[in-house]
């Protein structure tokens, strides 16, 4: 608890500082030393606060069980992501591809980076790991249309320019996205809740060839749950999210200035936003895999991709409609190929009952190709 208090005090003190003196600080971005100091300060505070979000969400996860725990975490992270994207779009007034770049970066980081590294770590530590195949395939069944319709289909519509949507298409796609995501949440937390829980030893018997047999969910120790009423943990969760949302405008201003001054690729802004919001969640997923809780890691990774698409697409399109900004969602030809490869590999990886190091190496290879194409399109 002392660390939590210190983290919240630091975050809210930064909020107060930027509310009082933010104009003066941001007005000196022309000086490289000041710009670098402000960027490191804001980035450090936001990431530290994001770790607080993960900590409180994990406490609630231990009390509520799966899939509610990871759902709380992924929704909290997506709220932060939407706040950062909205701040950049409203501040820059000329970032038509930011939403697309951020969503694509989230998919690449989660489905290839985190999943690939996690499967490598899990394979080294536990040889082969089991998970609930029904839950993973349910995620993928929702991710595929939520990805292809907003990020690929706009490139082939003829009513508007390349990669954009008409107002009718934007409204219709937003309603469809929210409806599909809402239906998925209802099934995930209701009738099919068991799909997203770690399978028992009877459901997924361990391979006899494994040198280090993994323990079943029945033998896993109960997650630690710090004291304090649940209502207090919810308040601490909200208190950790709000500073990030408030500081999003200031970080957006620094990001826009830095990318323009350095002549960096436009997509780098989306990647940085994705990395800021996904770093704590990615670490939580890797810790879960290391502890042989692959189902929790899958819920975190695939849940982050699903929530990002289900909530960011409507938010970005709504900002475009209300502000009159052009919103480009369609991916480039090269990125469409990478996306198709990622979805195909994810389907192959999560259609069995076990994962090994081979799948991890393949996903990491695709992730490195994505990084190369960012700087050398």
N, C-alpha and C positions, 0 to 999 in steps of 0.2 A: 504493500500500500504506500509506503514512503516514496518509492520510485514513481508510482502513479501520480501522487500529489505533485512531485517535482516536475514530471512531464507535463501535466496540465498547467502548472504555474508558468512554465517556460512557454508553452503554446499560447496561453491567454495573454501573457506579458508581451509576446511578439505581436499579437493582434492589437493590443492597446498601442504599442509603439507605431505600428503602421497606420492605425486610425488617426493618430495625433500627428505623426511626422512623415507619413508615407509619401505625401506629395513632394516634400523636400528631398527625400531619399531617392525617389524614382526620377526626380528632375536632374539628378547628377549621374545618370547612367552613362553619359558621354565619357566619363572618366573610367578607364578599364578597371582600376583597382576598386573603385566604389561599386561598379557593376558586378564584379566577381564576388566581392564581400556580401552584397545584398543577395545574390543568387545562392551562394553557399549557405547563408543564414536561413533564407526561406526554405530552401530544399531540405536542409537538415532538420528544421523544426517540423515541416510537413511530414517527412518520412518518420521521424520519431513519434509524432502524433498518430500516424498510420499504424505503427507498431502497437500503440495503445489500443487502437480499434481492434486489432487482431487479438490482443490479450483479453480484452473484455468479451469479445465474441467467443473465444475459446472457453472462457468461464461459463458463459451461457450455454455453449454447446455441451459441456459436461453435465449441465443440469437438465437441459431439454432433450438431449439425445439427437441422433441423426434422423432425418436430414435437416432438422431445424437449426442446429448449430452452424453448419456450413452455409445454410441459406441466409442466416443473419449476417454472417461475415461477407458473403459475396454481395449481398444487397448494400451493405455499408460501403464496400469498396466501389461499387458502381455509382453510388451517390457522389462519392468523391470524384470519380472520373467524369461524370456528367457536369459537376460544378466546374472542374478545370477546363473542360472543352467549352462550356458555355462562356466562361470568363474570357478565354482566348478569342472565341468567335465574336463576342460582343465588343471586345476591346480592339481587336485588329481591324474589324470591318472589312476584311479582305482575305479570309482564310477559308475558301470554299471547299478545300479538300481535307481540312483538319479532322473532322469527324470520321471520314473514311480512313484516313491514315492511322488515327488512334485505334479504331476498331480492328483494322487489319493487323496493327502491331500487337494488340492484345491477343488476337487469335494466334499469331506466330509465336509470341513469347510463351503463351500458356500451352497451346497444343503441340508445339515443337520444342521450345526451350525448356520449360519446366517439366513437361512430361518426359522429354528425352533424358534430361539429367536425372530426374527422379527414377526412371526405370533402370538407368545405369547404376545408380546408388543402391536401389533395391535389389538388383540382380547380384551385385557384388556382396551385399550383406546377407541376403536371404535366398539366393539362387533363383527361385521362382516364387512369385507372389500371387495369391488368389484374390478375387474381387467378385462382386455381384454383377454378372454379365447383363442382367435385365436392366439394371440401373444405368450402366454405361451406354447400352444401345438406346435407351430412352432419351438420354442426353443427346446422342448423335442424331437421332431421328428429328429432334427439334432444332439442333444447331444447323443442319444442312439447309433446310428451307429458310431459316432466319439469316443465313449467310448468303446464299445464292440470290435470293430475291432482292435485297437492297444493294449488294456489292457487285453483282454480275449482271442481273437483268437490265439495269438502267443503260448499259452499254448497247443493248439491242432494241430498245424502244425507239420509235421514230417520231414521237410527238415533240420532243425537245432535242437540244444539243447532246453531244456525246457525254454519257455518264450522269445526266441530270434527269429530274422528274417534273412533270406538270403538277399544278396544285392538287388536282383530283387524284393523281397517282400518289403524291406524297401523303395526302390524307388517308387514302385507302390502304396504302402500305403500312402506315402508322397504326391504324385500327387493327389490321390483320396481325401485325407484330405483337401488339399489346394483348390481343385476344388469344393468340397461340401461346404466348408466354404465361398469361393468366391461367389458361387451361392446364398447362404443364405444372404450374405451382400448385394448383388445386389437387391434381393427381399425386404429385410428389409428397405433399403433406397430408394426404388423405388416403384414398383407396390403395394406392401403390407405394405407400411409405416403405414397405419392407424391401422394395427394389433397391433402395439407396442405403441399406444397412449392410455391414460386413457379414458375409456368409458364414454359417457355422461350419464346423469340420465335416458334418454330414453332407452339406450342400456342396462343399468344395474340398474334398479330401486331398491331402498333400501328396505330392509326387514322392515316390520311394527313393528316387535317385537324388533327391535334394540333400546336400551334405549338411545343411543347417536347417532343419525343419522349422517352418514358421508356426507360431502358435495360432490357434483358432481364436475367434472373437470371444469364445466363452472363457478362455484362459488369460485374456488380456486384462491387465490391471485397470481398475476404474480410473478415469481421468481425474486429476486433481481439481478440486473446486474450492477456491478461497472463500473465506467467510463473508458475511454480509448478505442482506436480503437481495433477492433477485431484482427488485425495483431499483436498488442502489446501483447494481451492475449495469442496468439499462441506462440510468442517468449518466454513469461514467462513460458508457459507450457514446451517448449523444454528445457529452462534453468533449470527447476526443474527436468527433467528426466535425463539429461546428467550427473550430479554429481553422481546419483545413479548407472548409468551404469559404470562410471569410477571407483567408489569405490567398485564395485562388486568383483573385484579380491582380494582386501584386506580382505573384509568380508569373502570371500570363504576360504582364507588361515586360518583365525581365526576359522571358523566353522570346517574345516577339523581337525585342531589341537585339538580343544576342544572335538570333538566327539571321537577321538582316545584316548586322554588322560583320558577321563572320562569313557570310555568303554560304551558309550551310544548306544542305538539301531541305526542302520544305517538309518532307516526310519526317525529318528529325524531331520536329515539334510533337507530332503524334507519338513517336517512339518514346520520347522523354516523359510525356504524360503517362503513357502506359507503364513505363518502368517505375515511376513514382508511386502509382497506385497499386501495382502488382508485386513490388518487392516484398512487403511484409507477408502477403498472402502466399507468394511463391515459397518463401522460407517456411511458412507453416505447412505447406504441402510437402516439402522435402523432409521436414521433421517427422511428419506422419508416415511417409514412406520408410524412413529409416527405422521407425518404431514398428514396422510391419503392419501399418494401418492403411493399406493401399486404397480401400474403399473411401476413407475420409479424404485422401489426396485426390482421388478421382472426382469426388463431390466438389472439392475446392476448384480444381482445374476446369473440368467441364462445366461446373456451375458458374464459374467466372465468365467463361465464353458465352454461355446461354444468357446470363443476366446482362452482360455487356450489349449483346445484340438486341435483346428484348426491351431494354430501356434506353440505350443510347440512340438507336435509330429514330424512335419517335421524338426524342428530345432535340436532336440535331435538325430534323425536318421541321419541327415546330418553330425553332429559332429562325430557320430560313424563311418560313411563311410569315411570321410576325414582323421580322425586320426587313424583309425584302431582299435578303442576301441570297446569292446563288450558292447552292449546296451541290457539290459533285460527289456522288457516292460510287459510281462505277470505277472499278479497279483498272489499272493498265493491263495490257495483254500479258506481260511477263508475270505480274502479280496474280492474275487469274489462273495461270498455269500452276504457280506455287500453291494457291488456295486449293485448287482441285486436287493436287498431289497430297496436300495436308489432310483434306477430308477423306481421301481414299485410304491413306496410311492410318488415320485414326480409326476408320471403320475396320480395317484389318487387325489393328492392334487390340481393339476392344470387342472383338467378336468371339474370343475364346474365353477360357476361364482362368488363364494364367498369363503373366507377362515375364519376359526375360530381358537380358541386356541387349539382345539384337535389336528389338524394337526401339529401345532407347537410343542406340547408335544411329539408326535410320532417321529418327525424328530430329536429332541434333544436327545431322547433315543438312537437312532441309532448312533448319534454323540458320545455319551459317550461310547458306546460299541467299536467304532473305537479307541478312546483314550486308553481304557483299553488294547486292543489287541496290540497296539504299544509297550507297556512296558511289556506285558505278552502275547506273541504270542500263 
